[in-house]
Amino acid sequence: MVERGWTDDGPNGNPDATSGVREPMQTTRVPTLRALLPLVAFVAVAWPATLAAASPPAGVSPPPSEQPPERPPYEAWLDRPLPTDAAPGTGLDVGVTIWDALGLEIPRLGATIFVQAVPPAGGGDPVRVVAIRDWPGHFRARIDVPPGGLDRLETGIPATVCENDVCRPDDWIIPVVGAGPPPDAPITTVAEARIDVGDPALAADAPTNLSVVVRARANWASVPLPADIVVRAREPRGPNVAAATLTLADPASGTYRGSITIPRTGELVLEAATDTDGGDATRFGTSMIPVSVGAGSRSGGGPAPAAPGAAGRTDEGLPAIVVVLLVGAAFVGAGVMLVGFRSGGR
């Protein structure tokens, strides 16, 4: 218990103060060392037990953390199978498509990779050249068969690893697994489409014949074509307005034929795709063309129909000059009447 100090406010001081009165002040008790000893003892006993419970048993390895691989599982697909009888020194045109077997997509790699021709064992060193990208994920190169012959082709990305200030080559070899387009690649990534509508000035509410030619993007022996594709008419950077399904009419040339009917006029875009509502994911990126849709015979393009009862009526309303004269006469008559009224009032 601590007593507060004396207050000695005069007549002009604190009106609420009482001069000469001592008031008690409440205080908070501070724990003493004797009171903290049981808590310290409890923590000293419980802490090792807690650590032991949280730690894995001896001899048991912690589960490995799930992290993405340092190098994705890429595959290389040659455009054509390797010749089996290529003589040393023969130049080979090589096309390679890189495929991501984990992401199931053609990755967008840098501008170059390397391609090397590896001779059989004991046949000398491989021949390496740089392959240039001609479209995302696809590379082309020309390489000579090594003097010791050709056993296989390898592709990869050059790399270097350094440890303790000592650097060494650590190329990322991408295994060649086959020839042709990657089997799981969508047709929109391994082929391009061209739409032909003849005259790009279309008529609304009228069917327009069109064709689409689908061609492989690389020198593959073949590319699997779907039985039909879709042509979508949409606003530029906007929603679809109409869609039509075209069937494969000529498999040899990859030509699809059909017709589309667009319900309204305006400036639109035609694009080929594998479905109606898939957006950019199912669209052939090279297929978009602008079209202008005008009014057709069934969409208000012809003369407007006559109003009921208008047939046989010869008058087309009063001429404008007559209307002006009538209005002027009405104002003059109203003025004459007003003057006469005032005169009669006098």
Number of C-alpha atoms within 10 A of each C-alpha: 8 9 10 11 11 13 15 13 14 11 7 6 10 12 9 7 13 14 12 11 12 12 13 11 9 9 8 6 6 7 8 8 8 7 10 10 10 11 9 10 10 10 11 11 10 10 11 11 11 10 10 10 10 9 9 11 10 6 6 7 8 9 6 6 6 6 6 7 7 6 8 12 13 20 22 25 23 26 24 18 13 16 9 10 8 15 15 14 14 12 13 15 11 19 25 27 25 26 25 18 14 10 11 13 17 22 15 13 13 11 15 19 22 21 27 22 22 21 21 15 10 7 14 13 15 21 17 17 15 19 23 18 19 14 13 15 22 28 24 23 19 14 21 20 22 25 16 18 23 24 16 14 20 16 26 22 16 13 11 10 11 10 7 5 6 7 10 10 10 12 14 15 17 22 16 19 10 16 19 19 30 24 13 11 14 17 22 20 19 21 19 18 23 17 21 16 16 11 10 12 13 21 23 23 19 18 14 16 13 17 20 25 19 26 18 20 17 23 14 16 12 13 20 14 16 13 11 16 22 23 27 28 25 19 16 12 8 9 12 17 15 17 21 18 19 21 17 21 16 11 14 8 11 18 21 22 19 19 16 20 18 22 17 18 16 15 14 21 20 21 22 31 24 21 18 19 15 10 13 9 14 18 25 21 16 14 20 18 16 16 17 15 19 17 18 17 12 12 15 12 12 10 7 7 7 8 7 6 7 9 8 6 7 7 7 6 6 8 8 8 9 10 11 11 11 11 11 12 12 11 11 12 10 11 12 10 11 11 11 10 11 9 9 7 7 5
